[in-house]
Amino acid sequence: QVQLVETGGGLVQAGGSLRLSCAASGRTFSSYAMGWFRQAPGKERESVAAVSRNGVGTYYGDSAKGRFTISRDNAKNTVYLQMNSLKPEDTAVYYCAARARDGVGWRDPKNYDYWGQGTQITVSA
């Protein structure tokens, strides 16, 4: 079992930055690839970014490319999402998730085994 807790959400003006953190406890953090997803009201859950178990491989959804950076610190059992140049359309609940394999399938929420409770990000125009 892995427990995930996201922090760092809040209200920010368009063009601003936020950094989300997701702290993991339970089984060995480095055994899990990690992903960030988001879900806006009335919309499906969307993949934002993912990072491989060793932190070398990073993957981004189209909305995140060039603006967001995912990273992880296995010594601290934490994955991060640095978000810059935020836009109102980035407003959503952001979730971190863990899966026991790297690579293919990182975009699909069904491939993740554990989820955090989510943190709200609101970007004002």
C-alpha positions, 0 to 999 in steps of 0.5 A, a space after each residue: 500500500 502507498 499513501 500519497 498526499 499532495 500539497 502546494 495548491 492554491 489561488 494564483 494569477 495568470 502568468 504566475 507559478 506554483 509548485 506541487 509536492 506529493 509525499 509518499 509513504 508506505 512501500 518503497 517509493 522508488 519502486 513506483 513511477 509517478 504521474 500528475 493528473 488534473 480534473 476540471 469540473 465537467 471534464 475527464 481526468 487529464 494526464 499532465 506529466 509523469 516521471 520514471 522510477 529512477 527520475 530519468 524519464 519524464 513525459 508531458 501532456 500537450 498542455 504541460 509542455 514547455 511550462 511544467 516540470 516534473 521531478 522526484 526525490 527518491 530520498 525524500 519520497 516526494 514527487 514535484 510538479 513545477 508549474 510556470 506561466 499558469 493560465 486560467 485553463 489550468 484551473 483544476 484539481 491536481 492529483 498525483 498517482 503511483 504505478 508499478 511500471 515505467 513507460 508505455 501507458 503513463 497517460 491512462 489513469 487506469 494504469 495507476 494503482 494509488 492516488 492522492 486526495 487531490 489539491 485545488 489550483 485556481 488560476 485567475 485571469 
